[in-house]
Structure formats: C-alpha cells, structure tokens
C-alpha cells in the first residue's frame, strides 16, 4: 500500500483598497476543488485593515466583494478562519452571515 499524490490547481485572487496609493486593506480569495463536490470552495485568507482605517467599513466592503467573487466562481461555500484573540473579526463574520462551524488546527513549520 502506498500513498499517491496528484497536483490540484487552485486560483488566488487578491482584493485591495488603496488610499493615496497606499494599500490600507486587503483580503485573498483562494478557489479550490476537492473530490467531495463538483463545485469549488473558497477560502477567505489574510483579511487585513490598517489600524487607522478600522471601524470605517473597509473590512465589510472587502468581505462582501470576496463573497460576491466566490459566488461568481461557483463556490458552494466560503471558509473564513480567525484567531481566537479577534472577537471583533468574529462578530464581523457573523454579521455578514458566516456561521461558526468548527475548529481550526494549525502547525507552523
């Protein structure tokens, strides 16, 4: 018995908001496939809003744009992760319709 590997392509899309040619907010959408569904799924990653721009709706604008793009890409779901120490981010996700569904496990190399 051996483990076989197969490279599966994914697509990444970066969303940015600029002010005076400086990036003040960003988010990434990764569109991926697996064998469970014909449709792809989306992963929302690296959502960032600069300190001085927080509380002005930038995160909401970005995430709404990512959600629309995920739907346009035919994703059947969009996954967002966040550290436990970010309750304001968790509330933002919930306000936008995300549901808490499980745990994230990570190992750094």
N, C-alpha and C positions, 0 to 999 in steps of 0.2 A: 504494500500500500504506500502510495506517495502523494504528496500534495502538488497539484498542478496549478500553474499561475496563468493568468490572461490579463493583459493590459486593457483597461476600460477607460476610455477618454472622458474627461469632464470639461465643462466650459466655465470660465470665470468671467464675471462682469463687475467692474468697479464703478461705483456711483460716488460722485464728489460734489460738494458745494464749495464754491470759491467766493472769497470777498477780497477785493483789491488784489487779485492774482495770487492769493494765499488760500490753500485748502483749509477750510475750517471744519469740515465734516466729511465723513466717508463711510462707506459700507461696501461689502462684497457679497455678490450672489454667486454661488457655485451650483451649477446644474449637473446632476449626476444620475446615472442609471444603475439599477441592480436587477437581480433576477426575480424579485418579488412582484414587480409591476411592469407593465409595458411603458407606462408614462415615467418620466424622470421625476426626481425630487429635488428640492432646492435646499441649500444650506446658507443661512444668513451668517456672515462672519465679519469680525473686525469692525463693528459699528463704533464710530468714534465721533465725538463732537468736542471741539476745543472748549476749554474751561470758560472763556469769555462769551461763548456762543450758546452755552447750555441754558435751557429754560425758555428758548425762543422758538421752539417748534422745529428746529433743524432735524432732530432725530426722527420725529414723526414724519416729516417730509421725505427723508431718506427711506425709512422703512416702508412707507406707503408706495414709493417708487419701486423698491425691491419687490414688494408683494405683487404689484402690477406686472412687473417683468417676469416674475416666476409664473404667474398665470399665463402670460403670453408665450412662455416657453413650454407650456403644457404640463407644468409640475402638478402632481397630485397632492403634495404637501410642501410646506416650508418649515424647516427646523431652525430655531434660534437658540443659542446657548448663552449663558451668562454666569459669571462668578457669583457665589452666594453673597458676597460682600456688596452687591449692587442692587439694593431693593428698589431704587428709583427706576432702574432699567427694567427690572421685573414688572413693575407696575405699568410702565410704558408698553411693554409687550402685551400685557393683559388688556390694557385699554384699547389696543389695536386688534384684539380678537384672538391672540395666541392663548393656548391653554397649557398649563403645567402638566406634563405627561410622564416624566420620569427623572432619572438621574443621569448626569454626565460623569464619565470616568476618564481620566487622563493620565498619561505617563510622559514625562519630559525626557528627552534624550540629549 
